[in-house]
Amino acid sequence: MELSDADAQAVLRVAGRLTQHPPLDFAEVLAAVREEIECDSASFNDMVMASRDFRYVMVPATDSARAARLKPHYDAYFHEHPLIAAATNTSGLGAIRFCDVDGSDVTSTDLFRQFYGPLNVRFQLVVQLPSPPDVVVGYALNRSEMAGEFSDRDVAVLNALSGHLAMHHRAALDIERTRLVNAELDRHAWAVVSVRSDRMIEASSSELLPAGVRVPEALKPLVGGDTSRRDVTLGTQQWECIAHPIPFGPTVLFLRRRHDTEEDTARLIAAGLTPRQAQTLLVLAGTGGSNSELAADLGVSEATVKKHLESVFRVLSVTSRTAAIGRLRELTETSAP
């Protein structure tokens, strides 16, 4: 079915909202879709089939509360869902309703009797988004018996929106992953900052040096020159900085707080390690290298590294490299003694 001009405008209205930055949360997306396709409730669903890890966002809130109480029944009988079966067996199926699945009578299933019936859902329109194997990601719109079946127009509008919904989903996940990665980099590793020749930061993994501002005076000599490495003072903190100019592009700065290593060393010493043992553990955590690689980094023999690690394991009451690194994280991510 082709969209009318009015329906095409409706799709464009929703698509425009889906491109906002930062992205709408999933409840806001559901609200936007419901403005153009009338339904009693709607949900965004992310389901890992093998582990039965079913996560969802549902609007309105009253239906979400009821769905939460009934969810154990859904978990038990989801395999009876005709639309999930159809979507997982046929790629690129598009938006579908209960009535689009041949031979399907959802009202005769335990899924309907135990979940959809008590939720007052008789008709459903769903669209699946691109997802990894054995994962179902998509949107579901629900109507009661009184509200009636979804029309061919509703199916056409949701189909037209499916690509925009998929792009929003991808953007939302990428932004959240980037936020988590940057937070960990900021705490434990190098901050990565891209600086243009006019000294404006165009991208950054650190909240200390956000995009859209000029670099501090201490970093300006490093921009646009040759590859270099030096310590700089930012505020009251000492930072190790490596500058790499990109031909015909920005300068990429890698920065790491000096005080982090010193503070972590102090906490490890307070836990009973010697300075050399603490240094060995910190290099291990930072590189994951073998004993020979650690020896090269530390400028000592492989036998000395092995001796230091044995002492580290004994003092920290662990029996493996992985456990030692885990104990290091525990000690350095809590308040200093």
N, C-alpha and C positions, 0 to 999 in steps of 0.2 A: 504494500500500500504506500502510495506517495504521500508525502506530507503536504498539507495545505500551507499557504503563506503564514497563517496565524500559528500553526504548529511549528513551522520552521523558525519563526521568531521566538517561540517558547524554548526551543532547543538552544538557540543562540543566547538567550538570557541565562539559562543554566550554565552553558559552556563558558560564558564570560565570567561567571562567579567562580567556576572551577579553576580558572587560571590566576586567581588572586594569590598574592604572596604576602605573608606566609599562607600556605594552603588552608582552606576551610577544614575544620575537623569533620569527622564522619557524620556526626549528628547534624551539623550544618548542611552537609551535602544532602542528607536525607530530607531535610526540611525544604531545600531548594527543589528537589525532584518532586516532592509532594505538592508543591505549588503548581506544577504543570500536569501531574498525573494524579487524579483524585484517588485517595486510598485511606483506609482506616488507620493503618500503621505501616511502618517500613523498617527494614533492617539492613545493615551491612554485615556480612558474614565472612569469617576466615576460618576454614575448617581443614585440619590435618586428619585425613581419613584413617590412616593406620593407627594413630595414637588416640583418635577420638578427642582431639583437642579442639573443641568448638568454641570460638570466640565471636562475639557479636556486639554491635551497637544498635539499639532499637529506639524508635520514637513512635508515639509520645511516651513520656516517662511512665505513665500508668500502665501501658501495655508492656513496657520493659520490665516493670516489677512483677507483673503476672507471668511473663515469659521466664523470668529467673526462677520463680517457684516451680514452674512446669518443666524446666530444662532437663531434669533427670529422665523424664519420659521421652523427650526428644533424643537424648543421647542413647536411649535403649532401642528406639525404633526408627532412627534416621535412615536405616537401610531400606525402609519402605517408601521413602520420598521419591515419587516418580520423576520430579524435575531434576533432582540430583543425579539419579540414575541416567536420565537422558543426556544431561549436560556432560557427565564424565565419560559417557560412551560415544558421544558425537561431538567432535571439536567444531567450533565455529557455528554452533547451533543458533546463537542469537537469543533474543528475549522470547520466553515461552511461558505458557499458562498450563494449568492442570489439564484443560480441555484440549491442548495441543498434543498430548501424549496418547497415542492410540491404545485403547484397552485399559486406560487408567481410570480407576474409581477410588480416589483418595479417601472417600468417606467410609469405605469398607475396611480401612487399615487401622491397626492399633495406634499408628502415628496420629491419625485424625481423632480417634476416640480419646486418646490420652493427652494429646497436646493441642492440635489445631482446633478441635471442637471446643474444649474449655477456654481456649484463647479467642474464641468467636471469629475464627478465620475459616472461610469457606472457599475463597478464590485467591489465587496467588499468581503473580507475574514476576519472573526472575530473569536476571541476566548474569552470566558468568564472565568474569574478567580473566585475562591471561594469568596463569599461575603455574608453579612447579608441578611435576607429576604427583599424584595422590594428594593434591591440595585443591580445595574448592574455595574460590574467592568470588564474591558477587553481591548483588543487591536484590532484595526481595520486597515486593509491595503486596500488601494484604488487604482483602475486603471481606466483609461479613456477607451472609446470605441476603440480608436486607439491601446492602450496597450494590450487589449484583456483579456480574462477570466483567472483567477488563475487556475493553473493545479492541478492535484491530488498530484503531488510532493510537491507543495507549501502547500497544506493542510496537508500533512504528516509531513513536516518540522515544521509547526506552532504547530501541535499537539505535536510533540516531545519537543518543546520548552515551552509548556504551564505550565508544572510543575516548570520549572526554573523561568519563568516569575512570577508565583504565589509566589514562595519563595522570589524573589527580592521585590515584592510588600509588602509582610509581613515584611521583614527586613527594608525596607525604612520607613514604617509606625511606626514600633517599635522604630527605632532610633530617629525619629522625636518626638514621644511621650515622650521618655526618656529624650530627650534634653529639652523639655518644662517643664517636671516634675522637672528635676534637677535644671533648672533655677529658678523655683518658690521656690524649697526647699532652694536653695542658698540664696534667698532674704528674705524668710519669716519664715523658719523653720530650722530643723536640717539637717546638712550635714552628709551623711553616708559614711564612709571610711573603706574598708576592708584591713587589713595589715597582711602580712605573718610574720612568726617568724624571718625572716632575716631583718625585718623592711622595706620591699619593699611594696609599695601600689599596690594591685592587682586590685582594683575597687574603684571608687569614684564618688559621685554625685556632688562634688565641684570642680570648676576650680582652687581654691586655692591650693588643694592637689590632683593633677592629678595622674592617674594610671601610673606606670612605674618608679616612683621616690621613694627615701627613705623618711620616715616621718621626720619632723623636730625634733631636739634634745629634745624639750619640750614634745613631745609625746612618745618618745622611752620608758620611764619607764612604760607606760601604756600597752605596747604590751607584750602579753604572760603571764601576771599576773592574779590576781583575778579580778572579777567584781569590778570596782571602779568608783568614780566620783570626779572630781576636776576641778579647773580653771587652764588654761594654757595661756601663752602668745605666740602668733604667730605673728611675726613682731612687729607691734605697737598696736595690738588689743588683748583684753582679750576674751578668749573663754571658755565657759562651755563645759566640755568633760565628756562623759560617755563611759567607756570601757567594752565590753562584750566579753570575750574569748569564742570561739566555740571549744568544745572538738574535738580533732583531726583535727582542722582547723585553720583558721585565727582569729585574733582579730578584732571585729567590733567596730569602734569608732563612736560615735554620737557627733557632735560638733555644737555649736550655738554661734554666736557672742554675747558677753555681751553688747557691745556698741549699738547693734541694739535696745535692750529693753530700754536702757537709752535714746537713741536718739528719739525713738518713744514716750517715756514718755514725753520728753521735748517738742515735737511738740504738743502733746495733751494738755499739760499744757498751751502752747502758744495759743491754741484754746479756752481756758477758763475752762478746767477741773482742779480739784484739783489732787494732786498726787495719792490719794486713788481712786478717780474716774477713773483716767487714768489706774491705775493698774487693776481695776475691768474690764474695757473694754478690756485690753490686754489679760487677762486671759480668758475672754469670747471668744475672737477671736481665741485664741489658742486651747481651749478645746470644745467650743460649749456647755458647761455644763448647767444644770438647776441651779436655784437659790440655791438650797441646795448643789449641787456639787461645785458651785462657793464659797459658804460660807466655805465649808471644805477646799478648796484650799487656800483661803485667810485668814483663821483663824478668821472669824468674824461670826456674826449671819446671818441667812437668811433674817431677816428684814433689817439689815444693807445693805446687797447686793441689796435688792429691792430698798432701798432709794438711793444708789449710781447709780443704773441703771436709775431710774427716773430722777436724776439730769443729767446724761449723755445724755439721750434723749432730755431733755430740752435745754441743752447747745448746742448740735450739731444739733438741729432742726430736729430730726427724731422721728419716732413713733414705731420702732420695733428693735429687736435685729439685724436682718439681715441688716436693713438700717444703724444701728450704726456701724456694722462691715464694711459695704461699705464705710461709711464716714471715718472710721479709715484708710482704705486702701488709700483713696484719700489724707488724710493728711500726711501719712507716706511715700508715694511713690513720693511726690513732694519735691522740695527744702525746707529746713528748713527755717522758718521765720527769 
